Amino acid sequence: MERVFEERRAARLAGRQRERRIAPYFPTPLVVARAMLALADVSAEDFVIDVGSGDGRTVRMAAEEFGARAKGIEIDAQLVAQSQYMLESAGISESRAQIILQDCCTADYSEATVVVVYMGEPGNIVLQNVLESLAANTRVVSHSYPLEYLGKPLATRTLSCHEAAADGAHAHVVTDFTVFLYRT
């Protein structure tokens, strides 16, 4: 019975939070997630926060491949459940990586040493106050969208991703992505 109440509470919260969604969900290609974490020079000493963590792939990668502690902030309850299941299935402890259901504008970023963002221009504008208030020397990595309000990027990297075409009509689709690194 308690589980039913918890599921109903999560559904009500998801309904309210759907109104605060600031970006659509597009999964970051794994090669881009890896490049973002590498560009930020993520290590075991870091605490990575992925804003709008989607299916949790960047959080998982930060923990597994880079040895960092990581937290994903996601507003979609279904994606949170999917991400939590994925982390649990991979044997990643909650002390190493977690995904939380929360509005990214009200989340706690005080422990972050690296913040990962893939929001698009409208979402990045909404995040401006959050990102500008991060602790000094926090690294911020943005996928595809520059964050002009943080100044000139310290580094950029452009990647070409080869993916199978969804419609089956073409063998591969090549997409270029640029990753931007900033420091607060």
C-alpha positions in Angstrom: 0.0 0.0 0.0 2.8 2.4 0.9 4.3 1.8 -2.6 1.0 2.8 -4.2 1.0 6.1 -2.3 4.6 6.7 -3.2 3.9 6.1 -6.9 0.9 8.5 -6.8 3.0 11.1 -5.1 5.7 10.7 -7.8 3.0 11.0 -10.5 1.6 14.2 -9.0 5.1 15.6 -8.7 5.9 14.7 -12.3 2.8 16.4 -13.4 3.7 19.6 -11.6 7.3 19.4 -12.7 6.4 18.8 -16.4 5.3 22.4 -16.4 8.9 23.5 -15.4 10.6 21.5 -18.2 13.1 23.8 -19.8 14.5 21.6 -22.5 13.4 18.5 -24.5 15.0 15.2 -23.9 17.7 14.2 -26.5 20.2 11.6 -25.3 23.8 12.8 -25.5 25.8 10.4 -27.7 28.2 8.4 -25.6 31.2 9.7 -27.5 30.1 13.2 -26.7 29.5 12.5 -23.0 33.0 11.0 -22.8 34.5 14.0 -24.6 32.7 16.4 -22.2 34.0 14.6 -19.1 37.5 14.4 -20.7 37.6 18.1 -21.6 36.7 18.9 -18.0 39.5 16.6 -16.9 37.2 14.7 -14.5 38.9 12.5 -12.0 38.2 10.6 -8.8 38.5 13.9 -6.8 35.5 15.4 -8.7 31.8 15.6 -7.9 30.0 15.9 -11.3 26.4 17.2 -11.6 24.6 16.5 -14.8 21.8 19.0 -15.2 18.9 17.3 -17.0 20.5 13.9 -16.8 17.9 12.1 -18.9 18.7 8.4 -19.0 21.7 8.8 -16.7 24.4 7.8 -19.2 26.7 10.7 -18.3 26.3 10.1 -14.6 27.1 6.5 -15.0 30.1 7.3 -17.2 31.5 9.8 -14.7 31.4 7.2 -12.0 32.5 4.1 -13.9 35.1 5.5 -16.4 36.3 8.6 -14.6 36.0 7.4 -11.0 34.1 10.6 -9.9 31.1 10.8 -7.6 28.2 12.0 -9.7 24.6 13.2 -9.4 22.0 13.6 -12.1 19.2 16.1 -11.7 16.2 15.2 -13.8 12.6 16.5 -13.8 11.0 13.5 -15.6 10.0 10.9 -13.1 10.1 8.1 -15.7 13.7 9.0 -16.7 14.7 9.1 -13.0 13.3 5.6 -12.4 15.0 4.3 -15.6 18.3 5.9 -14.6 18.1 4.6 -11.0 17.4 1.1 -12.3 20.3 1.3 -14.7 22.8 2.5 -12.0 21.5 -0.2 -9.6 21.8 -2.9 -12.4 25.4 -1.8 -13.1 26.2 -2.3 -9.4 27.0 1.4 -8.9 26.4 2.4 -5.3 24.3 5.4 -4.4 27.3 6.9 -2.6 29.1 6.9 -6.0 26.2 8.0 -8.3 22.6 9.0 -7.9 19.8 10.5 -9.9 17.3 12.8 -8.2 13.9 14.0 -9.2 14.2 17.8 -8.9 13.8 21.0 -10.7 17.4 22.0 -11.8 16.8 25.6 -10.8 16.2 24.7 -7.1 18.8 21.9 -6.8 21.9 22.1 -4.5 25.1 22.6 -6.5 27.4 23.3 -3.5 29.4 20.1 -3.8 29.9 20.4 -7.6 33.4 20.6 -9.0 32.1 19.9 -12.6 28.6 20.7 -14.0 27.5 19.1 -17.3 24.8 20.9 -19.3 22.9 20.0 -22.5 19.9 22.2 -22.5 19.7 24.3 -25.6 19.6 28.1 -25.7 16.3 28.6 -23.8 17.3 26.2 -21.1 20.7 27.7 -20.8 19.1 31.2 -20.3 17.0 29.7 -17.4 20.2 28.2 -15.9 22.1 31.5 -16.0 21.6 32.4 -12.3 22.4 28.8 -11.2 25.6 28.6 -13.3 26.8 32.1 -12.4 26.4 31.3 -8.7 28.5 28.2 -8.7 31.6 28.1 -6.4 34.7 29.6 -7.8 36.7 27.3 -10.1 33.8 25.0 -10.9 34.2 23.6 -14.4 31.1 23.8 -16.6 30.9 21.8 -19.8 28.2 22.6 -22.3 27.2 20.3 -25.2 26.4 22.2 -28.5 25.4 25.5 -27.0 27.9 28.1 -25.8 27.2 29.9 -22.5 28.2 33.4 -23.4 27.3 34.7 -19.9 30.2 32.7 -18.5 32.7 34.4 -20.8 35.0 33.0 -23.4 35.3 29.2 -23.3 38.7 27.9 -21.9 38.5 25.2 -24.5 36.3 23.7 -27.2 36.2 20.4 -29.0 34.3 19.5 -32.1 33.4 15.8 -32.7 31.9 14.1 -35.7 29.6 11.3 -34.6 28.7 8.5 -37.0 25.3 7.0 -36.3 23.1 4.5 -38.1 20.2 6.3 -39.8 16.9 5.7 -37.9 15.0 5.3 -41.1 17.3 2.7 -42.6 17.5 4.6 -45.9 21.1 5.6 -45.3 24.1 3.6 -43.9 25.2 6.4 -41.6 24.4 9.9 -40.5 27.3 12.2 -39.6 26.6 14.9 -37.1 29.1 17.4 -35.7 28.9 18.4 -32.0 30.9 21.1 -30.2 31.7 20.9 -26.5 32.5 24.1 -24.6 34.5 24.2 -21.3 34.2 27.1 -18.8 35.4 27.8 -15.3 33.5 30.0 -12.9 
